[in-house]
Amino acid sequence: MKDVIEQSKQLNTRIKQSAEYRKYLDTKRVLYDNKELYNQLRDFRNRNNAIQAKQSGDIFDEMNALLREYDELLHNSIVSDFMNAEQRICKMMQQMYGELAEGLEFDY
């Protein structure tokens, strides 16, 4: 088990050195330096999550209205660069987790 933990630490270091992770951190810093944009994106995400969590209502129309309301924000280069970088690192992590779990069998 000690070997697996050590390899996990090495993988963590490699992730931190990856272009995807560095790009994510860079774009995050730029976004966080602009408090107004950061707050607007946070509000958008909160409202988006609330709509997606709904069990009833016209979610499609609500999502379209939300996207129209935040269209300018979502097309802002700082925000879109951050969201693209975030999506890339999340996709990389998802693929990595899939590879780690490949062929493992658990009963839980």
C-alpha positions in Angstrom: 0.0 0.0 0.0 2.9 2.4 0.7 4.0 2.1 -2.9 0.5 3.1 -4.1 0.4 6.1 -1.8 3.8 7.2 -3.0 2.7 6.9 -6.7 -0.4 8.9 -5.8 1.8 11.7 -4.5 3.9 11.6 -7.7 0.7 11.7 -9.8 -0.4 14.7 -7.8 2.8 16.5 -8.5 2.5 15.6 -12.3 -1.1 17.1 -12.3 0.2 20.3 -10.7 2.9 20.5 -13.4 0.5 19.9 -16.3 -0.3 22.7 -18.7 -4.0 22.2 -18.0 -3.7 22.8 -14.3 -1.3 25.7 -14.7 -3.7 27.3 -17.2 -6.6 26.8 -14.8 -4.7 28.5 -12.0 -3.7 31.4 -14.2 -7.2 32.1 -15.4 -8.6 31.6 -11.9 -6.2 34.3 -10.6 -7.2 36.7 -13.3 -10.9 36.1 -12.6 -10.5 36.4 -8.8 -8.6 39.7 -9.3 -11.8 41.1 -10.9 -14.2 40.8 -7.9 -17.2 42.0 -9.9 -16.8 39.3 -12.6 -16.1 36.7 -10.0 -19.3 37.6 -8.1 -21.4 37.6 -11.3 -20.1 34.2 -12.2 -20.8 32.9 -8.7 -24.4 34.2 -8.9 -24.9 32.7 -12.4 -23.7 29.3 -11.1 -25.8 29.4 -8.0 -28.9 30.2 -10.1 -27.9 27.6 -12.7 -27.6 24.9 -10.0 -30.9 25.9 -8.5 -32.7 25.5 -11.8 -31.0 22.2 -12.5 -32.0 20.9 -9.0 -35.7 21.6 -9.6 -38.0 18.7 -10.0 -40.8 20.5 -11.8 -41.5 23.6 -13.9 -40.2 24.6 -17.3 -36.5 24.1 -16.7 -35.7 24.6 -20.4 -37.3 28.0 -20.5 -35.7 29.0 -17.2 -32.3 28.0 -18.5 -32.7 29.9 -21.7 -33.8 33.0 -19.8 -30.8 32.6 -17.5 -28.4 32.3 -20.4 -29.9 35.3 -22.1 -29.6 37.3 -18.8 -25.9 36.4 -18.4 -24.9 36.3 -22.1 -22.6 39.3 -21.8 -20.8 37.8 -18.8 -20.5 34.3 -20.4 -18.9 35.9 -23.5 -16.4 38.0 -21.4 -12.9 36.8 -22.3 -11.8 36.5 -18.7 -14.9 34.4 -17.7 -14.8 32.3 -20.8 -11.1 31.6 -20.5 -11.6 30.5 -16.9 -14.5 28.3 -17.7 -12.7 26.7 -20.7 -9.6 26.0 -18.5 -11.8 24.7 -15.7 -13.6 22.4 -18.2 -10.3 21.0 -19.5 -8.9 20.2 -16.0 -12.2 18.6 -15.0 -12.2 16.5 -18.1 -8.6 15.5 -17.5 -9.4 14.5 -13.9 -12.5 12.6 -15.0 -10.5 10.6 -17.5 -7.8 10.0 -14.9 -10.4 8.7 -12.4 -11.9 6.4 -15.0 -8.5 4.9 -15.7 -7.8 4.5 -12.0 -11.0 2.6 -11.5 -10.8 0.5 -14.7 -11.2 -3.2 -13.9 -11.6 -2.7 -10.2 -14.5 -4.5 -8.5 -16.0 -3.4 -5.3 -19.2 -4.5 -3.5 -20.7 -1.6 -1.6 
